[in-house]
């Protein structure tokens, strides 16, 4: 009878150990997944910042050129109005 209790107790300890190691492994995998996702989000945020800066500089360049062309058109319109 004692042998049966010892066998049940030994099996229970083995199952508990396997369960604990499974939880530990899943916890480590989850931690690694969170780290990978965090790094990916930070990378995307950096790329978005770069894109935003590029768009701002492009917009500034476009408005500068538009202003220059507007000034040229104004001068041309003034010259054609003087000839009329």
Secondary structure by P-SEA (a helix, b strand, c coil): caaaaaaaaaaaaaaaaaaaaaaaaaaaaaaaaaaaaaaaaaaaaaaaaaaaaaaaaaaaaaaaaaaaaaaaaaaaaaaaaaac
